[in-house]
Amino acid sequence: MKVTIVGAGAVGASCAEYIAIKDFASEVVLLDIKEGFAEGKAMDLMQTATLNGFDTKITGTTNDYSKTAGSDVVVITSGIPRKPGMTREELIGINANIVKEVASNLIEHSPETVMIVVSNPMDTMTYLVHKATNLSKNKVIGMGGALDSARFKYRLSEALECPPSDVDGMVIGGHSDTGMVPLTRLATRNSVPVSEFLKEDRLEQVSEDTKVGGATLTKLLGTSAWYAPGAAVSALVQAIACDQKKMFPCSALLDGEYGLSDLCIGVPVILGKNGIEKIVEIELNDAEKAKMKESAEGVKKTNDLLEF
C-alpha cells in the first residue's frame, strides 16, 4: 500500500506520522515544492521509526511527481493556510490553481488512485478535482466532515464531562463556519441521546462551538490546526487501505441524494478499498433539512467563483 501526501507542512507531516504509526502502509511519499523540505520532514519522521515501532517507509521529494507513481491513495493538503480573520472561501483564488495542477500531476502517475482533498475551501476544492480529472465520483473524497465530527465529539464530551470514547455524533453539510450542520438530535453517549443529559441551550452552544472550531484554533495558533486534521486524514486513508467499510461524514459529489446535485458537500459515506462505497441517506427533520439546504447554497456560491 503506497500513499502520497502532497504538501509537507504541518497537516501533511502530521498525516504522514499518524499513518506510519498505525503501520498499515508500506510506503508514504511526501511531496512539496520547497527545496529539501519534504526530504527533511521524511528523514525526521523515519528517525522515529524504532522509537514508535513502525516499518512504514517514508520518503520525501521536491516536486518530482514520478516518485508518486503507483499510489493507491493520494492526499492533497497543498495550498496556503488560513490566516487569522480569513475565511476558507477567501482562499479560493489562490488554492484553486494549486489544487488543479497538483491533481493533474498525481493522476498522470497514478490514474487509478483514490484522492482525498484537504485544501480549503475544501468542498469547492473537492468539486474542482472532480471537474479537473477523469476519476470516478467514488474516488474523490473531501476530508472535512471527519474533522468537524471529531471536533463535535470533543465539544460534546466537554459538555457532558465524560470521556470522548463515550460519545458518538456527526457533522454534515459544508466545511465552513456557517455551513456545518452538527446533528445534535442524533448524538449519543453510549447509545443514550445526549439530550437526556444536556439542556437545549447547552446543546446549541456545543453546536456553535463546533462550527467555529477551526477559526478558534486559527486565532489561538496564528495558523490552521494540524494534529486533528492529520489524524482525520489518516483515519480516512486507513479505512480505504484496509477496506474497513467504516462510516465517515465526507464531502462527496451528490447526484440527487439529500435532494442535492452537482456539488460536493459533507454526508455520511461508507469508505472501503474503492473509496466511497456508498452514500448513506439518513432521515433528517425539517430543521436539519433547512440547514442542509442553506449550507448547499453557500457551497454553490463558492463553486461559482471557480474558473474551469
C-alpha positions, 0 to 999 in steps of 0.5 A: 500500500503506497500513499502520497501526501502532497504538501509537507507542512504541518497537516501533511507531516502530521498525516504522514506520522499518524499513518506510519504509526498505525503501520498499515502502509508500506510506503508514504511519499511526501511531496512539496515544492520547497527545496529539501523540505519534504526530504527533511520532514521524511528523514525526521519522521523515519528517525522515529521509526524504532522509537514508535515501532513502525516499518512504514517507509517514508520518503520525501521529494521536491516536486518530482511527481514520478516518485508518486507513481503507483499510489493507491491513495493520494492526499492533497493538503497543498495550498496556503493556510488560513490566516487569522480573520480569513475565511476558507472561501477567501482562499479560493483564488489562490488554492484553486490553481494549486489544487488543479495542477497538483491533481493533474500531476498525481493522476498522470502517475497514478490514474487509478488512485483514490484522492482525498482533498484537504485544501480549503475551501475544501468542498469547492476544492473537492468539486474542482478535482472532480471537474479537473480529472477523469476519476470516478465520483467514488474516488474523490473524497473531501476530508472535512466532515471527519474533522468537524465530527471529531471536533463535535465529539470533543465539544460534546464530551466537554459538555457532558464531562465524560470521556470522548470514547463515550460519545458518538455524533456527526457533522454534515453539510459544508466545511465552513463556519456557517455551513456545518450542520452538527446533528445534535438530535442524533448524538449519543453517549453510549447509545443514550441521546445526549439530550437526556443529559444536556439542556437545549441551550447547552446543546446549541452552544456545543453546536456553535462551538463546533462550527467555529472550531477551526477559526478558534484554533486559527486565532489561538495558533496564528495558523490552521490546526494540524494534529486533528486534521492529520489524524482525520486524514489518516483515519480516512486513508486507513479505512480505504487501505484496509477496506474497513467499510467504516462510516465517515461524514465526507464531502462527496459529489451528490447526484440527487441524494439529500435532494442535492446535485452537482456539488460536493458537500459533507454526508455520511459515506461508507469508505472501503478499498474503492473509496466511497462505497456508498452514500448513506441517506439518513432521515433528517427533520425539517430543521436539519433539512433547512440547514442542509439546504442553506449550507448547499447554497453557500457551497454553490456560491463558492463553486461559482467563483471557480474558473474551469 
